Amino acid sequence: MPPPAKPPRLSSGYFALSGYDGLVRCRVEVKSESPSSDLEVSEEVLEVVEAPIDELDPDVTALCRSELERLEAARRADEMAKAQRAEARREAQARRERAEADAQAAAERQEAQRAADAERERKLRIEQARREVADRDRRRANDVAREQAHLEDARQRAEARRAAREAEEAEARALQADREATLRLDESYAKRIAVEGDHEHDDTLARLKDLTGQDDQTCRFFLDCAGGDLSQAFQIWEQSRA
């Protein structure tokens, strides 16, 4: 409510300061506006008095100044407490941020370590797979080489058997040819002996039989081969024995 035109001089009073800008704004509890040296506090009559400081009683002024100083000290203490709390909050926030940053860095390091471990494990698996493939290829190459060697050995054995068989067949054919030639010579010689009745040939045959101890047919064969020459026939017989 607006202040009175001429507020009374106040000798004392209880007030609550709300600000200071050259005016002291006080809430004064009085019974009346009459000056009194002994004001009684009453909760029934409340007046708000706004007045310049020089219009107030010196005791009230001193009280106001004291209260102002107290309030200023309280304000400064409150501001200091607020500043300290703000600083504490900032420090706590900084600690939280550092802790979060440390946790984030630790998580990133762990993630990097996990990634490095995973990459190392992947490389190890790749290297293991490469070694296994190389081992399989080497074993396969060895198996192929052994199989080829086995096939080559079998081929060579088959070729040797074929050559031996062909040699045996050739030898058999040669023996057969010799036997056939011997038979033809024997037949020719027998016919000639039967026709000619060559006594000299009989003497040569007898001498060859004595030298070789063979029968008539064998001696005739060698004589036929030597053209009837006793010495040549004997040499052929010796060569046949060797």
ABEGO torsion letter per residue (X at the ends): XBBBABBBBBABEBBBBAEBAGBBBBBBBBABABBBABBBBBAABBBBBBBBAAABBAAAAAAAAAAAAAAAAAAAAAAAAAAAAAAAAAAAAAAAAAAAAAAAAAAAAAAAAAAAAAAAAAAAAAAAAAAAAAAAAAAAAAAAAAAAAAAAAAAAAAAAAAAAAAAAAAAAAAAAAAAAAAAAAAAAAAAAAAAAGBAAAAAAAAAAAAAAGBBAAAAAAAAAAAGGBAAAAAAAAAAAAX
